[in-house]
Amino acid sequence: MAEQQVDRRDTKKRWERPASDEEARAWTALVGAARRTAADGLVVGTSGNVSLRVGETVLVTPSGVPYDRLTPDDVTGVDLTGRQILGTLAPTSELPMHLAVYRTTGARAVVHTHAVHATAVSTLVDELPLIHYMAAALGGPARVAPYATYGTDELAENMLRALEDRAGCLLQNHGTVTYGTTLDQAYDRTAQLEWMCRLWLTASSVPGRSPNLLSAERLAEVTNRLQSYGRPG
């Protein structure tokens, strides 16, 4: 969602406890990733959101505050039930999606964007065609979760079905969700997904031609190779 810009720093209420040193370091990394989504053109204004799990705490970008205004004192966190335990700013309105991922997968980070090409693809197909072998990095072709109003349990449920055996999906008429065991991995998956959507749209736009797509067998070959990618021998 494109959160309305607000500033809630005038509130006096403090939540359960101060952030630990580990949470403070994680918050710095989270804010950096959120700012990167804007710099890389994956979001506009305060749209999109990022979260990072530290133990049983989920740090999340707050609702309606531009990322360049966030400071170390703005750390915002909830437990896995959604109860706020850190900070004074309201968590992102898309909190149900983030928590659904953490409750059902081994994710340690989640990135949600409104990337242009991916959102465009979400309005055209039910699944991103196999235009490139890097679909294997997501576990297979990215599915499109049926549309539901932002911030609802319905959207979170639709997303979870699209994420079955996948590390990323498209949200119809909305954007993308990816997750990973690290913040860098979740972000890289977001960038790869947007790039593949842009590639398919570009190839599909050539008059009188249809893109050559990969077979499931070809994708399986890449999936096997990626399991040992970057390892000695």
DANORHU-V996105 format. One record per pair of residues at least 24 apart in sequence whose C-alpha atoms are under 6 Angstrom apart, sorted by the first residue. I is the first residue (numbers start at 1). GAP is how many residues later the second one is. Records with the same first field share a line. If there is no record, write none. Layout:
I=GAP  GAP
//
This chain:
1=46
2=44  45
3=43  44  61
4=60
5=59  60
6=58  59
8=81
14=74
15=70  71  72
16=69
35=32
42=71  72  73
43=70  71  72
48=64  65
49=63
50=60  61
51=58  59
52=56  57
53=55
61=31
62=27  28  29  30
63=27  28  29
93=58
94=57
97=59
107=72  73  74
108=73  74
109=70  71  73  74
110=68  69
111=66  67
112=64  65
113=62  63
114=61
115=60
117=80  81
118=76  79
119=54  55  56
122=48  50  51
123=49  50
130=83  84
131=82
133=86
136=87
138=28  29  30
139=27
142=27
143=26
144=26  27  28
145=26  27
146=26
147=25
//
